[in-house]
Amino acid sequence: IGESNNDENLLLQKLRQRQQNRRNKRTDRQNNEALTNDEERIPIVLSVNTDNIPAVRLYEKFGFEYLERNDVFCMMVLRP
């Protein structure tokens, strides 16, 4: 009987923890949405060597555009 109570208590603790985790996730998601809506969105600017073709292609793939480009480097920007 004592072992049965321990199992029940353990199951109740796990259930309560899962419920609390769900509430926390919901609250975190709401907080993140509020931050995204309230914050000013700023562009990301980076510089990459022109001869680093894989990096340049990767940034292009993610939507970066050229601000400036010469023989040495590319200045790229991702606008919000």
mmCIF file of the N, C-alpha and C atoms, coordinates in Angstrom:
data_MODEL
# 
_entry.id   MODEL 
# 
loop_
_atom_site.group_PDB 
_atom_site.id 
_atom_site.type_symbol 
_atom_site.label_atom_id 
_atom_site.label_alt_id 
_atom_site.label_comp_id 
_atom_site.label_asym_id 
_atom_site.label_entity_id 
_atom_site.label_seq_id 
_atom_site.pdbx_PDB_ins_code 
_atom_site.Cartn_x 
_atom_site.Cartn_y 
_atom_site.Cartn_z 
_atom_site.occupancy 
_atom_site.B_iso_or_equiv 
_atom_site.pdbx_formal_charge 
_atom_site.auth_seq_id 
_atom_site.auth_comp_id 
_atom_site.auth_asym_id 
_atom_site.auth_atom_id 
_atom_site.pdbx_PDB_model_num 
ATOM 1   N N  . ILE A 1 1  ? 0.839  -1.187 0.000   1.00 0.00 ? 1  ILE A N  1 
ATOM 2   C CA . ILE A 1 1  ? 0.000  0.000  0.000   1.00 0.00 ? 1  ILE A CA 1 
ATOM 3   C C  . ILE A 1 1  ? 0.885  1.251  0.000   1.00 0.00 ? 1  ILE A C  1 
ATOM 4   N N  . GLY A 1 2  ? 1.965  1.247  0.803   1.00 0.00 ? 2  GLY A N  1 
ATOM 5   C CA . GLY A 1 2  ? 2.872  2.394  0.848   1.00 0.00 ? 2  GLY A CA 1 
ATOM 6   C C  . GLY A 1 2  ? 3.513  2.645  -0.501  1.00 0.00 ? 2  GLY A C  1 
ATOM 7   N N  . GLU A 1 3  ? 3.851  1.574  -1.212  1.00 0.00 ? 3  GLU A N  1 
ATOM 8   C CA . GLU A 1 3  ? 4.464  1.707  -2.533  1.00 0.00 ? 3  GLU A CA 1 
ATOM 9   C C  . GLU A 1 3  ? 3.465  2.290  -3.530  1.00 0.00 ? 3  GLU A C  1 
ATOM 10  N N  . SER A 1 4  ? 2.203  1.909  -3.413  1.00 0.00 ? 4  SER A N  1 
ATOM 11  C CA . SER A 1 4  ? 1.157  2.428  -4.286  1.00 0.00 ? 4  SER A CA 1 
ATOM 12  C C  . SER A 1 4  ? 0.992  3.932  -4.089  1.00 0.00 ? 4  SER A C  1 
ATOM 13  N N  . ASN A 1 5  ? 1.024  4.404  -2.849  1.00 0.00 ? 5  ASN A N  1 
ATOM 14  C CA . ASN A 1 5  ? 0.909  5.833  -2.570  1.00 0.00 ? 5  ASN A CA 1 
ATOM 15  C C  . ASN A 1 5  ? 2.087  6.603  -3.151  1.00 0.00 ? 5  ASN A C  1 
ATOM 16  N N  . ASN A 1 6  ? 3.277  6.025  -3.037  1.00 0.00 ? 6  ASN A N  1 
ATOM 17  C CA . ASN A 1 6  ? 4.456  6.672  -3.593  1.00 0.00 ? 6  ASN A CA 1 
ATOM 18  C C  . ASN A 1 6  ? 4.339  6.802  -5.106  1.00 0.00 ? 6  ASN A C  1 
ATOM 19  N N  . ASP A 1 7  ? 3.846  5.743  -5.766  1.00 0.00 ? 7  ASP A N  1 
ATOM 20  C CA . ASP A 1 7  ? 3.659  5.780  -7.222  1.00 0.00 ? 7  ASP A CA 1 
ATOM 21  C C  . ASP A 1 7  ? 2.641  6.851  -7.607  1.00 0.00 ? 7  ASP A C  1 
ATOM 22  N N  . GLU A 1 8  ? 1.559  6.926  -6.848  1.00 0.00 ? 8  GLU A N  1 
ATOM 23  C CA . GLU A 1 8  ? 0.532  7.930  -7.123  1.00 0.00 ? 8  GLU A CA 1 
ATOM 24  C C  . GLU A 1 8  ? 1.083  9.336  -6.927  1.00 0.00 ? 8  GLU A C  1 
ATOM 25  N N  . ASN A 1 9  ? 1.834  9.518  -5.859  1.00 0.00 ? 9  ASN A N  1 
ATOM 26  C CA . ASN A 1 9  ? 2.429  10.832 -5.597  1.00 0.00 ? 9  ASN A CA 1 
ATOM 27  C C  . ASN A 1 9  ? 3.398  11.217 -6.709  1.00 0.00 ? 9  ASN A C  1 
ATOM 28  N N  . LEU A 1 10 ? 4.188  10.259 -7.154  1.00 0.00 ? 10 LEU A N  1 
ATOM 29  C CA . LEU A 1 10 ? 5.134  10.510 -8.224  1.00 0.00 ? 10 LEU A CA 1 
ATOM 30  C C  . LEU A 1 10 ? 4.400  10.886 -9.511  1.00 0.00 ? 10 LEU A C  1 
ATOM 31  N N  . LEU A 1 11 ? 3.322  10.157 -9.825  1.00 0.00 ? 11 LEU A N  1 
ATOM 32  C CA . LEU A 1 11 ? 2.533  10.465 -11.013 1.00 0.00 ? 11 LEU A CA 1 
ATOM 33  C C  . LEU A 1 11 ? 1.894  11.851 -10.911 1.00 0.00 ? 11 LEU A C  1 
ATOM 34  N N  . LEU A 1 12 ? 1.398  12.203 -9.734  1.00 0.00 ? 12 LEU A N  1 
ATOM 35  C CA . LEU A 1 12 ? 0.805  13.520 -9.535  1.00 0.00 ? 12 LEU A CA 1 
ATOM 36  C C  . LEU A 1 12 ? 1.855  14.619 -9.697  1.00 0.00 ? 12 LEU A C  1 
ATOM 37  N N  . GLN A 1 13 ? 3.042  14.386 -9.168  1.00 0.00 ? 13 GLN A N  1 
ATOM 38  C CA . GLN A 1 13 ? 4.117  15.370 -9.304  1.00 0.00 ? 13 GLN A CA 1 
ATOM 39  C C  . GLN A 1 13 ? 4.482  15.573 -10.782 1.00 0.00 ? 13 GLN A C  1 
ATOM 40  N N  . LYS A 1 14 ? 4.580  14.463 -11.517 1.00 0.00 ? 14 LYS A N  1 
ATOM 41  C CA . LYS A 1 14 ? 4.903  14.554 -12.944 1.00 0.00 ? 14 LYS A CA 1 
ATOM 42  C C  . LYS A 1 14 ? 3.814  15.293 -13.704 1.00 0.00 ? 14 LYS A C  1 
ATOM 43  N N  . LEU A 1 15 ? 2.574  15.004 -13.382 1.00 0.00 ? 15 LEU A N  1 
ATOM 44  C CA . LEU A 1 15 ? 1.448  15.672 -14.032 1.00 0.00 ? 15 LEU A CA 1 
ATOM 45  C C  . LEU A 1 15 ? 1.470  17.175 -13.746 1.00 0.00 ? 15 LEU A C  1 
ATOM 46  N N  . ARG A 1 16 ? 1.690  17.537 -12.500 1.00 0.00 ? 16 ARG A N  1 
ATOM 47  C CA . ARG A 1 16 ? 1.751  18.955 -12.137 1.00 0.00 ? 16 ARG A CA 1 
ATOM 48  C C  . ARG A 1 16 ? 2.915  19.658 -12.843 1.00 0.00 ? 16 ARG A C  1 
ATOM 49  N N  . GLN A 1 17 ? 4.051  18.962 -12.941 1.00 0.00 ? 17 GLN A N  1 
ATOM 50  C CA . GLN A 1 17 ? 5.213  19.550 -13.607 1.00 0.00 ? 17 GLN A CA 1 
ATOM 51  C C  . GLN A 1 17 ? 4.930  19.777 -15.090 1.00 0.00 ? 17 GLN A C  1 
ATOM 52  N N  . ARG A 1 18 ? 4.279  18.815 -15.735 1.00 0.00 ? 18 ARG A N  1 
ATOM 53  C CA . ARG A 1 18 ? 3.915  18.962 -17.154 1.00 0.00 ? 18 ARG A CA 1 
ATOM 54  C C  . ARG A 1 18 ? 2.968  20.139 -17.347 1.00 0.00 ? 18 ARG A C  1 
ATOM 55  N N  . GLN A 1 19 ? 1.981  20.255 -16.463 1.00 0.00 ? 19 GLN A N  1 
ATOM 56  C CA . GLN A 1 19 ? 1.037  21.362 -16.556 1.00 0.00 ? 19 GLN A CA 1 
ATOM 57  C C  . GLN A 1 19 ? 1.745  22.702 -16.371 1.00 0.00 ? 19 GLN A C  1 
ATOM 58  N N  . GLN A 1 20 ? 2.673  22.751 -15.412 1.00 0.00 ? 20 GLN A N  1 
ATOM 59  C CA . GLN A 1 20 ? 3.420  23.989 -15.177 1.00 0.00 ? 20 GLN A CA 1 
ATOM 60  C C  . GLN A 1 20 ? 4.306  24.315 -16.386 1.00 0.00 ? 20 GLN A C  1 
ATOM 61  N N  . ASN A 1 21 ? 4.924  23.295 -16.972 1.00 0.00 ? 21 ASN A N  1 
ATOM 62  C CA . ASN A 1 21 ? 5.758  23.507 -18.163 1.00 0.00 ? 21 ASN A CA 1 
ATOM 63  C C  . ASN A 1 21 ? 4.930  24.069 -19.315 1.00 0.00 ? 21 ASN A C  1 
ATOM 64  N N  . ARG A 1 22 ? 3.724  23.545 -19.492 1.00 0.00 ? 22 ARG A N  1 
ATOM 65  C CA . ARG A 1 22 ? 2.839  24.055 -20.556 1.00 0.00 ? 22 ARG A CA 1 
ATOM 66  C C  . ARG A 1 22 ? 2.482  25.519 -20.309 1.00 0.00 ? 22 ARG A C  1 
ATOM 67  N N  . ARG A 1 23 ? 2.157  25.846 -19.051 1.00 0.00 ? 23 ARG A N  1 
ATOM 68  C CA . ARG A 1 23 ? 1.841  27.239 -18.714 1.00 0.00 ? 23 ARG A CA 1 
ATOM 69  C C  . ARG A 1 23 ? 3.045  28.145 -18.971 1.00 0.00 ? 23 ARG A C  1 
ATOM 70  N N  . ASN A 1 24 ? 4.230  27.665 -18.587 1.00 0.00 ? 24 ASN A N  1 
ATOM 71  C CA . ASN A 1 24 ? 5.438  28.463 -18.801 1.00 0.00 ? 24 ASN A CA 1 
ATOM 72  C C  . ASN A 1 24 ? 5.703  28.678 -20.290 1.00 0.00 ? 24 ASN A C  1 
ATOM 73  N N  . LYS A 1 25 ? 5.521  27.641 -21.094 1.00 0.00 ? 25 LYS A N  1 
ATOM 74  C CA . LYS A 1 25 ? 5.736  27.775 -22.538 1.00 0.00 ? 25 LYS A CA 1 
ATOM 75  C C  . LYS A 1 25 ? 4.758  28.781 -23.131 1.00 0.00 ? 25 LYS A C  1 
ATOM 76  N N  . ARG A 1 26 ? 3.513  28.691 -22.698 1.00 0.00 ? 26 ARG A N  1 
ATOM 77  C CA . ARG A 1 26 ? 2.497  29.613 -23.188 1.00 0.00 ? 26 ARG A CA 1 
ATOM 78  C C  . ARG A 1 26 ? 2.866  31.050 -22.822 1.00 0.00 ? 26 ARG A C  1 
ATOM 79  N N  . THR A 1 27 ? 3.289  31.262 -21.582 1.00 0.00 ? 27 THR A N  1 
ATOM 80  C CA . THR A 1 27 ? 3.676  32.595 -21.119 1.00 0.00 ? 27 THR A CA 1 
ATOM 81  C C  . THR A 1 27 ? 4.901  33.083 -21.881 1.00 0.00 ? 27 THR A C  1 
ATOM 82  N N  . ASP A 1 28 ? 5.895  32.222 -22.075 1.00 0.00 ? 28 ASP A N  1 
ATOM 83  C CA . ASP A 1 28 ? 7.095  32.596 -22.825 1.00 0.00 ? 28 ASP A CA 1 
ATOM 84  C C  . ASP A 1 28 ? 6.736  33.005 -24.242 1.00 0.00 ? 28 ASP A C  1 
ATOM 85  N N  . ARG A 1 29 ? 5.849  32.244 -24.877 1.00 0.00 ? 29 ARG A N  1 
ATOM 86  C CA . ARG A 1 29 ? 5.442  32.551 -26.252 1.00 0.00 ? 29 ARG A CA 1 
ATOM 87  C C  . ARG A 1 29 ? 4.748  33.909 -26.314 1.00 0.00 ? 29 ARG A C  1 
ATOM 88  N N  . GLN A 1 30 ? 3.875  34.166 -25.338 1.00 0.00 ? 30 GLN A N  1 
ATOM 89  C CA . GLN A 1 30 ? 3.176  35.456 -25.296 1.00 0.00 ? 30 GLN A CA 1 
ATOM 90  C C  . GLN A 1 30 ? 4.155  36.601 -25.060 1.00 0.00 ? 30 GLN A C  1 
ATOM 91  N N  . ASN A 1 31 ? 5.130  36.392 -24.181 1.00 0.00 ? 31 ASN A N  1 
ATOM 92  C CA . ASN A 1 31 ? 6.122  37.427 -23.915 1.00 0.00 ? 31 ASN A CA 1 
ATOM 93  C C  . ASN A 1 31 ? 6.960  37.706 -25.158 1.00 0.00 ? 31 ASN A C  1 
ATOM 94  N N  . ASN A 1 32 ? 7.344  36.663 -25.870 1.00 0.00 ? 32 ASN A N  1 
ATOM 95  C CA . ASN A 1 32 ? 8.132  36.830 -27.092 1.00 0.00 ? 32 ASN A CA 1 
ATOM 96  C C  . ASN A 1 32 ? 7.346  37.591 -28.147 1.00 0.00 ? 32 ASN A C  1 
ATOM 97  N N  . GLU A 1 33 ? 6.063  37.272 -28.277 1.00 0.00 ? 33 GLU A N  1 
ATOM 98  C CA . GLU A 1 33 ? 5.223  37.977 -29.247 1.00 0.00 ? 33 GLU A CA 1 
ATOM 99  C C  . GLU A 1 33 ? 5.105  39.449 -28.871 1.00 0.00 ? 33 GLU A C  1 
ATOM 100 N N  . ALA A 1 34 ? 4.956  39.728 -27.593 1.00 0.00 ? 34 ALA A N  1 
ATOM 101 C CA . ALA A 1 34 ? 4.841  41.116 -27.145 1.00 0.00 ? 34 ALA A CA 1 
ATOM 102 C C  . ALA A 1 34 ? 6.133  41.874 -27.417 1.00 0.00 ? 34 ALA A C  1 
ATOM 103 N N  . LEU A 1 35 ? 7.272  41.240 -27.168 1.00 0.00 ? 35 LEU A N  1 
ATOM 104 C CA . LEU A 1 35 ? 8.551  41.889 -27.436 1.00 0.00 ? 35 LEU A CA 1 
ATOM 105 C C  . LEU A 1 35 ? 8.717  42.177 -28.918 1.00 0.00 ? 35 LEU A C  1 
ATOM 106 N N  . THR A 1 36 ? 8.349  41.209 -29.746 1.00 0.00 ? 36 THR A N  1 
ATOM 107 C CA . THR A 1 36 ? 8.485  41.381 -31.188 1.00 0.00 ? 36 THR A CA 1 
ATOM 108 C C  . THR A 1 36 ? 7.613  42.532 -31.676 1.00 0.00 ? 36 THR A C  1 
ATOM 109 N N  . ASN A 1 37 ? 6.426  42.651 -31.134 1.00 0.00 ? 37 ASN A N  1 
ATOM 110 C CA . ASN A 1 37 ? 5.513  43.699 -31.569 1.00 0.00 ? 37 ASN A CA 1 
ATOM 111 C C  . ASN A 1 37 ? 5.923  45.071 -31.060 1.00 0.00 ? 37 ASN A C  1 
ATOM 112 N N  . ASP A 1 38 ? 6.548  45.140 -29.875 1.00 0.00 ? 38 ASP A N  1 
ATOM 113 C CA . ASP A 1 38 ? 6.865  46.420 -29.259 1.00 0.00 ? 38 ASP A CA 1 
ATOM 114 C C  . ASP A 1 38 ? 8.234  46.966 -29.652 1.00 0.00 ? 38 ASP A C  1 
ATOM 115 N N  . GLU A 1 39 ? 9.173  46.086 -29.994 1.00 0.00 ? 39 GLU A N  1 
ATOM 116 C CA . GLU A 1 39 ? 10.529 46.522 -30.269 1.00 0.00 ? 39 GLU A CA 1 
ATOM 117 C C  . GLU A 1 39 ? 10.662 47.140 -31.650 1.00 0.00 ? 39 GLU A C  1 
ATOM 118 N N  . GLU A 1 40 ? 11.580 48.092 -31.733 1.00 0.00 ? 40 GLU A N  1 
ATOM 119 C CA . GLU A 1 40 ? 11.912 48.673 -33.025 1.00 0.00 ? 40 GLU A CA 1 
ATOM 120 C C  . GLU A 1 40 ? 12.761 47.669 -33.787 1.00 0.00 ? 40 GLU A C  1 
ATOM 121 N N  . ARG A 1 41 ? 12.441 47.457 -35.032 1.00 0.00 ? 41 ARG A N  1 
ATOM 122 C CA . ARG A 1 41 ? 13.186 46.500 -35.835 1.00 0.00 ? 41 ARG A CA 1 
ATOM 123 C C  . ARG A 1 41 ? 14.346 47.222 -36.513 1.00 0.00 ? 41 ARG A C  1 
ATOM 124 N N  . ILE A 1 42 ? 15.541 46.663 -36.383 1.00 0.00 ? 42 ILE A N  1 
ATOM 125 C CA . ILE A 1 42 ? 16.729 47.294 -36.953 1.00 0.00 ? 42 ILE A CA 1 
ATOM 126 C C  . ILE A 1 42 ? 17.375 46.356 -37.969 1.00 0.00 ? 42 ILE A C  1 
ATOM 127 N N  . PRO A 1 43 ? 18.034 46.910 -38.971 1.00 0.00 ? 43 PRO A N  1 
ATOM 128 C CA . PRO A 1 43 ? 18.681 46.059 -39.973 1.00 0.00 ? 43 PRO A CA 1 
ATOM 129 C C  . PRO A 1 43 ? 19.960 45.425 -39.421 1.00 0.00 ? 43 PRO A C  1 
ATOM 130 N N  . ILE A 1 44 ? 20.344 44.301 -39.998 1.00 0.00 ? 44 ILE A N  1 
ATOM 131 C CA . ILE A 1 44 ? 21.605 43.634 -39.682 1.00 0.00 ? 44 ILE A CA 1 
ATOM 132 C C  . ILE A 1 44 ? 22.573 43.956 -40.806 1.00 0.00 ? 44 ILE A C  1 
ATOM 133 N N  . VAL A 1 45 ? 23.743 44.478 -40.449 1.00 0.00 ? 45 VAL A N  1 
ATOM 134 C CA . VAL A 1 45 ? 24.759 44.828 -41.434 1.00 0.00 ? 45 VAL A CA 1 
ATOM 135 C C  . VAL A 1 45 ? 25.997 43.994 -41.156 1.00 0.00 ? 45 VAL A C  1 
ATOM 136 N N  . LEU A 1 46 ? 26.611 43.458 -42.211 1.00 0.00 ? 46 LEU A N  1 
ATOM 137 C CA . LEU A 1 46 ? 27.825 42.673 -42.041 1.00 0.00 ? 46 LEU A CA 1 
ATOM 138 C C  . LEU A 1 46 ? 28.776 42.908 -43.201 1.00 0.00 ? 46 LEU A C  1 
ATOM 139 N N  . SER A 1 47 ? 30.025 42.540 -42.960 1.00 0.00 ? 47 SER A N  1 
ATOM 140 C CA . SER A 1 47 ? 31.056 42.643 -43.976 1.00 0.00 ? 47 SER A CA 1 
ATOM 141 C C  . SER A 1 47 ? 31.669 41.262 -44.152 1.00 0.00 ? 47 SER A C  1 
ATOM 142 N N  . VAL A 1 48 ? 31.882 40.853 -45.375 1.00 0.00 ? 48 VAL A N  1 
ATOM 143 C CA . VAL A 1 48 ? 32.466 39.542 -45.663 1.00 0.00 ? 48 VAL A CA 1 
ATOM 144 C C  . VAL A 1 48 ? 33.487 39.715 -46.792 1.00 0.00 ? 48 VAL A C  1 
ATOM 145 N N  . ASN A 1 49 ? 34.580 38.968 -46.720 1.00 0.00 ? 49 ASN A N  1 
ATOM 146 C CA . ASN A 1 49 ? 35.585 39.027 -47.781 1.00 0.00 ? 49 ASN A CA 1 
ATOM 147 C C  . ASN A 1 49 ? 34.971 38.595 -49.103 1.00 0.00 ? 49 ASN A C  1 
ATOM 148 N N  . THR A 1 50 ? 35.296 39.324 -50.154 1.00 0.00 ? 50 THR A N  1 
ATOM 149 C CA . THR A 1 50 ? 34.739 39.031 -51.479 1.00 0.00 ? 50 THR A CA 1 
ATOM 150 C C  . THR A 1 50 ? 35.118 37.634 -51.951 1.00 0.00 ? 50 THR A C  1 
ATOM 151 N N  . ASP A 1 51 ? 36.309 37.154 -51.580 1.00 0.00 ? 51 ASP A N  1 
ATOM 152 C CA . ASP A 1 51 ? 36.746 35.832 -52.037 1.00 0.00 ? 51 ASP A CA 1 
ATOM 153 C C  . ASP A 1 51 ? 36.135 34.684 -51.224 1.00 0.00 ? 51 ASP A C  1 
ATOM 154 N N  . ASN A 1 52 ? 35.342 34.992 -50.215 1.00 0.00 ? 52 ASN A N  1 
ATOM 155 C CA . ASN A 1 52 ? 34.655 33.963 -49.433 1.00 0.00 ? 52 ASN A CA 1 
ATOM 156 C C  . ASN A 1 52 ? 33.285 33.703 -50.067 1.00 0.00 ? 52 ASN A C  1 
ATOM 157 N N  . ILE A 1 53 ? 33.314 33.095 -51.239 1.00 0.00 ? 53 ILE A N  1 
ATOM 158 C CA . ILE A 1 53 ? 32.107 32.876 -52.053 1.00 0.00 ? 53 ILE A CA 1 
ATOM 159 C C  . ILE A 1 53 ? 31.022 32.091 -51.305 1.00 0.00 ? 53 ILE A C  1 
ATOM 160 N N  . PRO A 1 54 ? 31.346 30.995 -50.592 1.00 0.00 ? 54 PRO A N  1 
ATOM 161 C CA . PRO A 1 54 ? 30.275 30.269 -49.886 1.00 0.00 ? 54 PRO A CA 1 
ATOM 162 C C  . PRO A 1 54 ? 29.528 31.145 -48.876 1.00 0.00 ? 54 PRO A C  1 
ATOM 163 N N  . ALA A 1 55 ? 30.265 31.996 -48.146 1.00 0.00 ? 55 ALA A N  1 
ATOM 164 C CA . ALA A 1 55 ? 29.595 32.866 -47.174 1.00 0.00 ? 55 ALA A CA 1 
ATOM 165 C C  . ALA A 1 55 ? 28.714 33.891 -47.876 1.00 0.00 ? 55 ALA A C  1 
ATOM 166 N N  . VAL A 1 56 ? 29.223 34.471 -48.963 1.00 0.00 ? 56 VAL A N  1 
ATOM 167 C CA . VAL A 1 56 ? 28.440 35.465 -49.710 1.00 0.00 ? 56 VAL A CA 1 
ATOM 168 C C  . VAL A 1 56 ? 27.153 34.832 -50.219 1.00 0.00 ? 56 VAL A C  1 
ATOM 169 N N  . ARG A 1 57 ? 27.248 33.639 -50.772 1.00 0.00 ? 57 ARG A N  1 
ATOM 170 C CA . ARG A 1 57 ? 26.054 32.936 -51.288 1.00 0.00 ? 57 ARG A CA 1 
ATOM 171 C C  . ARG A 1 57 ? 25.063 32.625 -50.167 1.00 0.00 ? 57 ARG A C  1 
ATOM 172 N N  . LEU A 1 58 ? 25.603 32.227 -49.012 1.00 0.00 ? 58 LEU A N  1 
ATOM 173 C CA . LEU A 1 58 ? 24.733 31.916 -47.878 1.00 0.00 ? 58 LEU A CA 1 
ATOM 174 C C  . LEU A 1 58 ? 23.953 33.163 -47.445 1.00 0.00 ? 58 LEU A C  1 
ATOM 175 N N  . TYR A 1 59 ? 24.654 34.290 -47.321 1.00 0.00 ? 59 TYR A N  1 
ATOM 176 C CA . TYR A 1 59 ? 23.976 35.523 -46.924 1.00 0.00 ? 59 TYR A CA 1 
ATOM 177 C C  . TYR A 1 59 ? 22.950 35.952 -47.965 1.00 0.00 ? 59 TYR A C  1 
ATOM 178 N N  . GLU A 1 60 ? 23.273 35.784 -49.227 1.00 0.00 ? 60 GLU A N  1 
ATOM 179 C CA . GLU A 1 60 ? 22.301 36.097 -50.284 1.00 0.00 ? 60 GLU A CA 1 
ATOM 180 C C  . GLU A 1 60 ? 21.066 35.218 -50.135 1.00 0.00 ? 60 GLU A C  1 
ATOM 181 N N  . LYS A 1 61 ? 21.303 33.941 -49.844 1.00 0.00 ? 61 LYS A N  1 
ATOM 182 C CA . LYS A 1 61 ? 20.197 32.994 -49.682 1.00 0.00 ? 61 LYS A CA 1 
ATOM 183 C C  . LYS A 1 61 ? 19.252 33.421 -48.552 1.00 0.00 ? 61 LYS A C  1 
ATOM 184 N N  . PHE A 1 62 ? 19.827 34.000 -47.485 1.00 0.00 ? 62 PHE A N  1 
ATOM 185 C CA . PHE A 1 62 ? 19.015 34.439 -46.350 1.00 0.00 ? 62 PHE A CA 1 
ATOM 186 C C  . PHE A 1 62 ? 18.440 35.833 -46.531 1.00 0.00 ? 62 PHE A C  1 
ATOM 187 N N  . GLY A 1 63 ? 18.654 36.434 -47.689 1.00 0.00 ? 63 GLY A N  1 
ATOM 188 C CA . GLY A 1 63 ? 17.989 37.695 -47.993 1.00 0.00 ? 63 GLY A CA 1 
ATOM 189 C C  . GLY A 1 63 ? 18.834 38.943 -47.814 1.00 0.00 ? 63 GLY A C  1 
ATOM 190 N N  . PHE A 1 64 ? 20.124 38.786 -47.555 1.00 0.00 ? 64 PHE A N  1 
ATOM 191 C CA . PHE A 1 64 ? 20.990 39.959 -47.437 1.00 0.00 ? 64 PHE A CA 1 
ATOM 192 C C  . PHE A 1 64 ? 21.165 40.605 -48.807 1.00 0.00 ? 64 PHE A C  1 
ATOM 193 N N  . GLU A 1 65 ? 21.238 41.929 -48.819 1.00 0.00 ? 65 GLU A N  1 
ATOM 194 C CA . GLU A 1 65 ? 21.449 42.695 -50.049 1.00 0.00 ? 65 GLU A CA 1 
ATOM 195 C C  . GLU A 1 65 ? 22.766 43.439 -49.929 1.00 0.00 ? 65 GLU A C  1 
ATOM 196 N N  . TYR A 1 66 ? 23.333 43.843 -51.061 1.00 0.00 ? 66 TYR A N  1 
ATOM 197 C CA . TYR A 1 66 ? 24.613 44.550 -51.062 1.00 0.00 ? 66 TYR A CA 1 
ATOM 198 C C  . TYR A 1 66 ? 24.424 46.029 -50.758 1.00 0.00 ? 66 TYR A C  1 
ATOM 199 N N  . LEU A 1 67 ? 25.228 46.531 -49.824 1.00 0.00 ? 67 LEU A N  1 
ATOM 200 C CA . LEU A 1 67 ? 25.323 47.969 -49.599 1.00 0.00 ? 67 LEU A CA 1 
ATOM 201 C C  . LEU A 1 67 ? 26.491 48.507 -50.421 1.00 0.00 ? 67 LEU A C  1 
ATOM 202 N N  . GLU A 1 68 ? 27.587 47.746 -50.380 1.00 0.00 ? 68 GLU A N  1 
ATOM 203 C CA . GLU A 1 68 ? 28.789 48.125 -51.107 1.00 0.00 ? 68 GLU A CA 1 
ATOM 204 C C  . GLU A 1 68 ? 29.549 46.852 -51.446 1.00 0.00 ? 68 GLU A C  1 
ATOM 205 N N  . ARG A 1 69 ? 30.225 46.888 -52.597 1.00 0.00 ? 69 ARG A N  1 
ATOM 206 C CA . ARG A 1 69 ? 30.997 45.717 -53.008 1.00 0.00 ? 69 ARG A CA 1 
ATOM 207 C C  . ARG A 1 69 ? 32.231 46.200 -53.760 1.00 0.00 ? 69 ARG A C  1 
ATOM 208 N N  . ASN A 1 70 ? 33.392 45.673 -53.376 1.00 0.00 ? 70 ASN A N  1 
ATOM 209 C CA . ASN A 1 70 ? 34.622 45.991 -54.096 1.00 0.00 ? 70 ASN A CA 1 
ATOM 210 C C  . ASN A 1 70 ? 35.488 44.738 -54.184 1.00 0.00 ? 70 ASN A C  1 
ATOM 211 N N  . ASP A 1 71 ? 36.756 44.887 -54.536 1.00 0.00 ? 71 ASP A N  1 
ATOM 212 C CA . ASP A 1 71 ? 37.636 43.728 -54.710 1.00 0.00 ? 71 ASP A CA 1 
ATOM 213 C C  . ASP A 1 71 ? 37.992 43.040 -53.398 1.00 0.00 ? 71 ASP A C  1 
ATOM 214 N N  . VAL A 1 72 ? 37.841 43.735 -52.284 1.00 0.00 ? 72 VAL A N  1 
ATOM 215 C CA . VAL A 1 72 ? 38.280 43.208 -50.996 1.00 0.00 ? 72 VAL A CA 1 
ATOM 216 C C  . VAL A 1 72 ? 37.129 42.665 -50.159 1.00 0.00 ? 72 VAL A C  1 
ATOM 217 N N  . PHE A 1 73 ? 36.027 43.397 -50.088 1.00 0.00 ? 73 PHE A N  1 
ATOM 218 C CA . PHE A 1 73 ? 34.933 42.987 -49.212 1.00 0.00 ? 73 PHE A CA 1 
ATOM 219 C C  . PHE A 1 73 ? 33.566 43.333 -49.805 1.00 0.00 ? 73 PHE A C  1 
ATOM 220 N N  . CYS A 1 74 ? 32.543 42.702 -49.217 1.00 0.00 ? 74 CYS A N  1 
ATOM 221 C CA . CYS A 1 74 ? 31.146 43.021 -49.537 1.00 0.00 ? 74 CYS A CA 1 
ATOM 222 C C  . CYS A 1 74 ? 30.495 43.484 -48.232 1.00 0.00 ? 74 CYS A C  1 
ATOM 223 N N  . MET A 1 75 ? 29.874 44.628 -48.272 1.00 0.00 ? 75 MET A N  1 
ATOM 224 C CA . MET A 1 75 ? 29.074 45.094 -47.138 1.00 0.00 ? 75 MET A CA 1 
ATOM 225 C C  . MET A 1 75 ? 27.638 44.744 -47.475 1.00 0.00 ? 75 MET A C  1 
ATOM 226 N N  . MET A 1 76 ? 27.005 43.953 -46.591 1.00 0.00 ? 76 MET A N  1 
ATOM 227 C CA . MET A 1 76 ? 25.663 43.441 -46.862 1.00 0.00 ? 76 MET A CA 1 
ATOM 228 C C  . MET A 1 76 ? 24.724 43.840 -45.734 1.00 0.00 ? 76 MET A C  1 
ATOM 229 N N  . VAL A 1 77 ? 23.436 43.923 -46.059 1.00 0.00 ? 77 VAL A N  1 
ATOM 230 C CA . VAL A 1 77 ? 22.423 44.325 -45.080 1.00 0.00 ? 77 VAL A CA 1 
ATOM 231 C C  . VAL A 1 77 ? 21.196 43.423 -45.228 1.00 0.00 ? 77 VAL A C  1 
ATOM 232 N N  . LEU A 1 78 ? 20.605 43.114 -44.073 1.00 0.00 ? 78 LEU A N  1 
ATOM 233 C CA . LEU A 1 78 ? 19.322 42.404 -44.033 1.00 0.00 ? 78 LEU A CA 1 
ATOM 234 C C  . LEU A 1 78 ? 18.335 43.344 -43.385 1.00 0.00 ? 78 LEU A C  1 
ATOM 235 N N  . ARG A 1 79 ? 17.401 43.824 -44.178 1.00 0.00 ? 79 ARG A N  1 
ATOM 236 C CA . ARG A 1 79 ? 16.407 44.784 -43.675 1.00 0.00 ? 79 ARG A CA 1 
ATOM 237 C C  . ARG A 1 79 ? 15.218 44.039 -43.063 1.00 0.00 ? 79 ARG A C  1 
ATOM 238 N N  . PRO A 1 80 ? 14.657 44.584 -41.991 1.00 0.00 ? 80 PRO A N  1 
ATOM 239 C CA . PRO A 1 80 ? 13.513 43.922 -41.331 1.00 0.00 ? 80 PRO A CA 1 
ATOM 240 C C  . PRO A 1 80 ? 12.264 43.961 -42.202 1.00 0.00 ? 80 PRO A C  1 
# 
